[in-house]
Amino acid sequence: MRRPLAKLAALVALLLPAVASAHPHIWIQQRVRVIAKDGKVTHVELEWRFDPLSSEIEIPAIDEDQDGKVSPHENKLLVQDTLRELGKIGYMTWLNTGGSDFHPKQAASFAARIEDPASFTPPEWDRNAGDKTMPMPQNKRVSGPPGPRKKGPRNLVYVMRFALPEPSKTVSITSFDAEDFVRIEVDKHALPQGCTLAKHPSYKAEFIPGYPVFADLVTCKLP
């Protein structure tokens, strides 16, 4: 049986050369939270909202009993399969507490839910642009949704919490896919107090040569 974001992680890992000339196929809105203790950040929490079309592709495989919710059993399956696959590509995330950038280690916690109705609907875009000039093999194409949903769009939401190697007064977070198969953008309206949003000076995707899309960079500093 297919497991959901394991598909996403596997596609990101395996298809990067094939999608180098494509617009993003998946759009994620990211919300960042920091968890502090004794005046220092101990954990970073990332909340990913998938665009409605990507959500409808994945939800049927997650919500096995089709009740519109992610049960503890269904969440456990995601932890076993999806989170493991994401870990192989560093969760597409880099952290920094003052030295060199590093990928977060194994997630301290993971939870999924289905947000109905959707709160995140990105602008319309051609998610297959570029594929005509460099087609992907049939067995590696992104499958289409089962059909339009009569009740309106939903968001599949993943929440991942990571422990920092050591508590820190400052931390920066960048999540992105250099090939732009997955577009991750931070929700600027949900920044925690003490955090700022900017563009990373070097991490970027470049769908059109000469027109880079720089990754969002969240920097949080405790007083």
C-alpha positions as CSV (number, residue, x, y, z in Angstrom):
1,M,0.0,0.0,0.0
2,R,1.3,3.4,-0.9
3,R,2.3,5.6,2.0
4,P,1.7,9.4,1.5
5,L,4.6,11.8,2.0
6,A,7.0,8.9,1.5
7,K,5.9,9.4,-2.1
8,L,6.9,13.1,-1.8
9,A,10.2,12.3,-0.3
10,A,11.0,9.6,-2.8
11,L,10.0,11.8,-5.7
12,V,12.2,14.6,-4.4
13,A,15.2,12.3,-3.9
14,L,14.8,10.4,-7.2
15,L,13.5,12.9,-9.7
16,L,15.5,16.0,-9.1
17,P,17.4,15.7,-12.4
18,A,14.1,15.1,-14.2
19,V,12.3,18.1,-12.8
20,A,15.1,20.6,-13.0
21,S,13.2,22.4,-15.7
22,A,9.8,22.3,-14.1
23,H,7.7,24.7,-12.0
24,P,6.9,23.4,-8.4
25,H,4.6,20.4,-8.4
26,I,3.9,20.8,-4.7
27,W,3.4,24.0,-2.8
28,I,3.8,24.1,1.0
29,Q,3.0,26.9,3.4
30,Q,5.3,26.7,6.4
31,R,4.7,28.0,9.9
32,V,7.6,28.2,12.3
33,R,7.5,28.0,16.1
34,V,10.2,28.0,18.7
35,I,10.0,26.2,22.1
36,A,12.1,27.8,24.8
37,K,13.1,26.8,28.3
38,D,15.1,28.9,30.8
39,G,15.5,31.7,28.2
40,K,16.9,29.5,25.4
41,V,15.4,27.8,22.4
42,T,15.4,24.0,22.9
43,H,13.1,22.9,20.0
44,V,12.0,24.1,16.6
45,E,8.5,23.2,15.3
46,L,7.6,23.2,11.6
47,E,4.0,23.1,10.4
48,W,3.6,22.3,6.7
49,R,0.3,23.0,4.9
50,F,0.1,21.3,1.5
51,D,-1.7,23.0,-1.4
52,P,-5.3,21.6,-1.9
53,L,-4.5,19.6,-5.0
54,S,-1.4,17.9,-3.5
55,S,-3.5,17.3,-0.4
56,E,-6.3,15.6,-2.3
57,I,-3.7,13.3,-3.9
58,E,-2.3,12.3,-0.6
59,I,-5.3,12.3,1.8
60,P,-6.9,9.1,0.4
61,A,-3.8,7.1,1.2
62,I,-3.5,8.5,4.7
63,D,-7.1,8.5,5.7
64,E,-7.7,4.8,5.3
65,D,-11.1,4.8,7.1
66,Q,-12.2,7.9,5.1
67,D,-13.5,9.7,8.2
68,G,-11.8,13.0,7.3
69,K,-9.3,12.7,10.2
70,V,-5.9,11.2,10.8
71,S,-6.3,8.6,13.5
72,P,-3.5,7.6,15.9
73,H,-3.0,4.4,13.9
74,E,-2.8,6.3,10.6
75,N,-0.4,8.8,12.2
76,K,1.8,5.9,13.4
77,L,2.0,4.6,9.9
78,L,3.2,8.0,8.7
79,V,5.9,8.1,11.3
80,Q,7.1,4.7,10.3
81,D,7.2,5.5,6.6
82,T,6.9,9.1,5.7
83,L,9.1,10.6,8.4
84,R,11.8,8.1,7.8
85,E,11.9,9.0,4.1
86,L,12.0,12.7,4.9
87,G,14.9,12.1,7.2
88,K,16.9,10.8,4.4
89,I,16.8,14.2,2.7
90,G,17.3,16.2,5.9
91,Y,13.6,17.2,6.0
92,M,14.5,19.7,3.3
93,T,15.5,21.9,6.3
94,W,18.6,23.6,7.5
95,L,19.1,25.0,11.0
96,N,21.8,27.3,12.4
97,T,22.5,28.3,16.0
98,G,25.5,30.5,15.3
99,G,28.0,28.2,13.5
100,S,27.5,26.1,10.3
101,D,24.1,25.1,8.9
102,F,23.0,21.6,9.8
103,H,20.0,19.3,9.1
104,P,17.8,18.6,12.0
105,K,18.2,15.1,13.5
106,Q,15.3,12.7,14.0
107,A,12.1,14.4,14.8
108,A,11.2,14.5,18.4
109,S,7.5,14.4,17.4
110,F,5.3,14.2,14.3
111,A,1.6,14.7,13.9
112,A,-0.6,15.0,10.8
113,R,-4.1,16.3,10.5
114,I,-6.6,17.3,7.7
115,E,-7.7,20.9,7.8
116,D,-11.2,21.3,6.4
117,P,-11.9,23.8,5.0
118,A,-8.4,24.8,3.7
119,S,-6.8,27.9,5.1
120,F,-4.0,27.8,2.5
121,T,-4.7,28.1,-1.2
122,P,-1.7,29.3,-3.2
123,P,-2.0,31.2,-6.5
124,E,-2.8,29.3,-9.6
125,W,0.3,27.9,-11.3
126,D,1.1,25.3,-13.9
127,R,2.6,22.5,-11.9
128,N,3.5,20.6,-15.1
129,A,5.4,23.4,-16.8
130,G,8.7,22.2,-18.2
131,D,7.8,18.5,-18.2
132,K,7.0,18.6,-22.0
133,T,10.6,19.5,-22.7
134,M,12.0,16.9,-20.3
135,P,9.3,14.3,-19.7
136,M,9.4,12.1,-16.7
137,P,9.0,8.3,-17.1
138,Q,5.4,7.2,-16.8
139,N,6.2,5.2,-13.6
140,K,7.6,8.3,-11.9
141,R,5.0,10.9,-12.8
142,V,3.0,12.7,-10.2
143,S,-0.5,11.1,-10.2
144,G,-3.5,13.3,-10.6
145,P,-6.2,13.7,-8.0
146,P,-9.2,11.3,-7.8
147,G,-11.5,14.1,-9.0
148,P,-12.8,17.5,-7.8
149,R,-14.0,17.5,-4.2
150,K,-17.6,18.7,-3.9
151,K,-17.2,20.0,-0.3
152,G,-14.3,22.4,-1.2
153,P,-10.6,22.4,-0.7
154,R,-8.7,20.9,2.2
155,N,-5.1,21.1,3.5
156,L,-3.1,18.1,4.6
157,V,-1.0,19.4,7.5
158,Y,2.2,17.9,9.0
159,V,3.7,19.2,12.2
160,M,7.3,18.2,13.0
161,R,9.3,19.1,16.1
162,F,13.1,19.0,16.3
163,A,15.4,19.3,19.3
164,L,18.4,21.5,18.9
165,P,21.8,19.9,19.7
166,E,22.1,22.4,22.5
167,P,19.8,25.2,23.8
168,S,20.5,28.5,22.1
169,K,19.5,32.1,22.3
170,T,19.3,32.3,18.5
171,V,18.2,29.9,15.7
172,S,17.6,30.3,12.0
173,I,15.5,28.0,9.9
174,T,15.4,27.5,6.2
175,S,13.3,24.9,4.4
176,F,13.5,24.6,0.6
177,D,14.1,22.3,-2.4
178,A,16.9,23.5,-4.6
179,E,15.2,22.0,-7.7
180,D,11.9,23.7,-7.0
181,F,9.9,20.5,-7.2
182,V,8.5,21.5,-3.8
183,R,8.0,25.2,-3.1
184,I,8.1,26.0,0.6
185,E,7.1,29.5,1.7
186,V,6.8,30.8,5.2
187,D,3.5,32.3,6.4
188,K,4.7,35.8,7.2
189,H,1.5,36.5,9.2
190,A,2.2,33.7,11.7
191,L,5.8,34.5,12.7
192,P,6.5,34.0,16.4
193,Q,7.4,37.0,18.6
194,G,11.1,37.8,18.3
195,C,11.4,36.2,14.8
196,T,12.0,37.9,11.5
197,L,11.6,36.8,7.9
198,A,14.1,37.4,5.1
199,K,15.5,35.8,2.0
200,H,18.4,33.5,2.4
201,P,21.5,35.0,0.7
202,S,22.5,31.8,-1.1
203,Y,19.9,29.0,-0.9
204,K,17.8,29.3,-4.0
205,A,15.9,27.5,-6.7
206,E,16.2,28.6,-10.3
207,F,13.5,27.5,-12.6
208,I,14.5,30.1,-15.2
209,P,18.2,30.7,-15.4
210,G,18.9,34.2,-14.2
211,Y,15.7,34.4,-12.2
212,P,16.4,32.7,-8.9
213,V,13.8,32.1,-6.2
214,F,15.6,32.6,-2.9
215,A,14.5,30.5,0.1
216,D,12.7,32.0,3.1
217,L,14.9,32.5,6.1
218,V,13.4,32.8,9.6
219,T,15.7,34.0,12.4
220,C,14.6,33.9,16.0
221,K,16.4,35.7,18.8
222,L,15.4,35.5,22.5
223,P,16.1,38.5,24.8
